[in-house]
Every structure is written in structure tokens, then in C-alpha cells.
Amino acid sequence: MKTILYIVQKEFKQIFRNKGMLPIIFVMPILQLVILSNAATFEVKNIKFGYIDNDHTSTSRALVERFDASTYFNVLTDFPSEALASAAMLNGEVDVLLHIPPYFERDLQKEKYNNLGVTINAIDGAAAGVENVYVTQIVQRFNQNLKIDLFQVSDQEIQPINIETIPLFWYNETLNYKTFMVPGILVLLVTMITLFLSGMNIVREKEIGTLEQINVTPIKKREFIIGKLFPFWILGVGLLTVGLVLAKVIFHIPMVGSLPLMYLYTSIYILVVLGIGLFISNFTETQQQAMFISWFFIVIFILMSGLFTPIESMPNWAQIITQFNPIRYFVEVMRMVMLKGSEFMDILPQLFKTLLYAIIMNGLAIWSYKKTT
């Protein structure tokens, strides 16, 4: 026990003595959480909107004004011809083009029916789908008002009864995308910092030659590993604390669930990350190698964690692979506990898998670590 405490004290002194490492531990995560939480969003806003009005009536102008009043569209100009409008979209000046046909108002009054043309730049398929939904919603609301403005009383009597849906949004009542993203980005930062630091720690000892001196001492393998990794476990828990405070103070993220439950799961999860970092460091000789290998795995883990894209939308083979992704379970647990108020029994499947992952990875790391006496 005294040996472990001595190694822990040595590691903390070494960490705080390294002036280059302090910003990585304390400053970078704060900046990354603040910047990424505001930048990493799938919300589509400031859509560049153009239109071709071949009708020039009060009805067509009213329709364009609906788009202008929307917070999602930025109405730019009225194109006098299809050729100019197509050229503008080709040059990236316009994202959405609305084509209003001739005699739009007259045909609505006589035929009670008309068509609108919408052209959407679909290079980004996801954004194009969202833009299409926005356009459809605005046109549908405009259409409802036209029933009152243009149709006669006798016509209204034969119209079908409108059914209005009133949505109730659970867990994110304001539909704020930061509420969804901040817990996931917090997971990302805790994972990256602890993985990189633990992965490079032992490798640094190899580079400066102190690891060989430690290997010939009577320190037992488990004492050395616990003493080396325990400071980074403390730092990981500290990063979670800082992240939760920032999430509450800056982003006003609701924390419905139990904080002790979040810390319990995080404590086990950090053991997984530390085991992976130690395992990587056992097979690398330089910090650059450790960094590149860690980055290779962390990118795969992040992209297949459900942080940015839903796991349900992935192919079946990819969904099976995500079962072996520890970040997936951390993201799920953080969102479940923080936003839904999930309790211990609700996260028990994720907790069990993470604990099993921690045992396997740390077992492999200890087994692969070579210590000569």
C-alpha cells in the first residue's frame, strides 16, 4: 500500500511539473466542451432561399412572406428566369428555389388546386431532407389559411374536418439541440483525455529510460500499474465534474437523474479507458505511436457510438459491432440519467457490459505488461 501511495504521489508531481500537460488536462476540455457544444449541431438554419414568382399576385407575395418570416430561411432574391435561378444554385448562392407558376391565384380560386415547384440542393442529403420538411410545413400552414381567404362559405362546408395534433415533447421540451449534444460531448472529452494521457504515460517512461529502472526494483507489477493509472482515474472523475458544472451553468442542461449514479458508472467506465491506454502503451515505443494508435481506435469508437448518428440507422452488421463499443454505453447512460432520470436498474445492462469490458481490458493490459525483476 505504501508503494502504491508513493507511485501515486510521484505521478501527480510529474503531471503538475509538466507545464505542457496542464493546459491539455484543464484548459482544453473546457474550451472543447464550450465550442463543440455550440458548433456540433444538425439543426439547419439560415437556408439561402430564392424564388421565381411567375404570378405576381397578392397570394404569391403572401406565400413568399411566409418564408421570409421563418427563422430558418434567409430569403435572398426573386429570380426573373429559370436560367438565372439554376445558375445561382449551381454556384452555391441558393439552397432552395421555390417555383410559383403563372395564374397561381386564379387557378386556386377556380380549380381549388394548384402545384408548386421546389428545387433543393441535395449535396448534403441530410440537410436537404430537413429543408424539405421545413418547406412542406410552411406550405401546409399557408394552405390552411387559403381555405378561409379564398374559398366561399359553401365551399368550406364541403371541406373535410381538420384534425390538429398537439405534440408533447418529453425530456427536451424546448427542442434545444445542445440538450442532446452536451452529454455526448462530455463523454467524448472524458474518454479522449484519459485515453491519451494514460496511453502516453508509460511510453514516456520508456523514452526517458526510467521504466527500465523501475522494472528492476522490487515493486510488484500490480502495484506499479495501479500507482501509474490511479492519478488519471482521479483526473477523469475531475473532468466529469468540471463538465457537469459547465453543462449546468453555461448550457442549462437539465440533470434529472442521480449524480452519484453518474459518478458510479463513470468510475467503472474510466477503468475501461485506462485499460485500453495501458494495453496500447505496452506495444508502442514512442508517444507518437501511442497517439496514432489511440486516435485510430477513438475515431471508430466515436463514429459508431450514437453520439452524432443514431445507431438504429446503421446497417445490421454495424449495429452488432457497436455492441463492443464502450463509448456507446457511456453516451446512452449519460443521456438516460441526465435527461430521463433513469435509475440503477434502468442502466444495469450497460453497467454490466462496461464492468465486463473493464475486467477484460485491464486483464489483457496487465498480462501484456512485461516487467523484469
Secondary structure, 3 states (H helix, E strand, C coil): CHHHHHHHHHHHHHHHHCCCHHHHHHHHHHHHHHHHHHHCCCCCCCEEEEEEECCCCHHHHHHHHHHHHCCCEEEEEECCCHHHHHHHHHCCCCCEEEEECCCHHHHHHHHCCCCCEEEECCCCHHHHHHHHHHHHHHHHHHHHHHHHHCCCHHHHHCCCCCCCCCCCCCCCCCCCHHHHHHHHHHHHHHHHHHHHHHHHHHHHHHHHCHHHHHHCCCCCHHHHHHHHHHHHHHHHHHHHHHHHHHHHHCCCCCCCCCHHHHHHHHHHHHHHHHHHHHHHHCCCCCHHHHHHHHHHHHHHHHHCCCCCCCHHHCCHHHHHHHHHCHHHHHHHHHHHHHHHCCCCCCCHHHHHHHHHHHHHHHHHHHHHCCCCC
